[in-house]
Amino acid sequence: MQIVSKNWLEHLRLFFAGIIAVGVKHVSSTNRYYGTYLTFGSGDTMIQVYHAEKGPNTPHRKWHVECLDGEAVIGIQNFVNDFQKLDVIWCKFMFPYKPPTNGIYPFYPNCHVKNFTNQFFCFDPKDVALTVNTFVVGFWDPGAQFFIAFPRITDNNLYKCCRTPQGYYVDYTSCYYLPTHDQYWEFYDAIQQFIVFCNGGYVMTGISKKIAPYDQENHIEWIQCCRMGFQGFDNLAPPQVLRIARSVNKSTMVGTVEDIEEPDPMTTASSVPTLEAEHNSLWNP
């Protein structure tokens, strides 16, 4: 009887421990990095938004669902909810000539926030100076697990737009709209693959939420994609990478590390051939 009693108490303790563990609310600051961000060597990052709601939502703070340095959003995925919910964001590395921040935020210094409940584009013709040449980098949710369908409850659908790095621009003459459904209002939700994403060289610059005629409920209706342009090598020097000098004091055998202020000559503008010089070298060996 004593053994049975001890086992019963142990099972009871584990039972209540399980209830407490299930009942604990998600703490935003403990969001698992590897459970949310999946980065590939191809320059693509997939961000699963599950349990990544809330957190900072101002332009110059890091959001829980935000592309990494040099990346831009190019696609969105919904599993089974007819795009009444966001499940995964696709970010792609788009700016090879952007100087890296080495993991220090902000990745882009000039950003602003929009709400795709009623603000469908990063660009705003009423505020050109702030919004021109901006693209989508992240999404924020107030705590509804990125559902967007419920009126008033999920009307705060924020997304962050940032300015292109020096030398890059958004080609607004190339923009097109990519719907989330076909002509019969069958939505492109899918569990295993992205269907709604921009073509190569294009980035997301807008997203809309509208009421579908067949169920009178909100769905993500389309995303806008625009080509990312680059002005050329002559207008932009490559990123400056400082060399690091390492030395050892022979008497104490203590090593020191210090930065050399002048940039590495391998990455200076003078050492990188221009397009014209490269063209001449090909035709005049």
ABEGO torsion letter per residue (X at the ends): XAAAAAAAAAAAAAAAAAAAAAABBBBAAABBAAAABBBBAAGBBBBBABGABEEBABAABBBABBBBBGBBBABBBBAAAGGABBABBBBBBABAABBBAGGBOBABABBBBBBAAABABABBAABAAAABGBBBABBBBAGAGGBAABBGAAABBBBBBBBBBBGBBBBAAABBBBBABBAAGBBABBAABBABBBBBGBBBABBBBBBBAAAGBBBBABBBBBBBBBAEAAABBBBBBBBBBBBBBAAAGBBBBBBBABBBAAABAAABBBAAAAAAAAABX
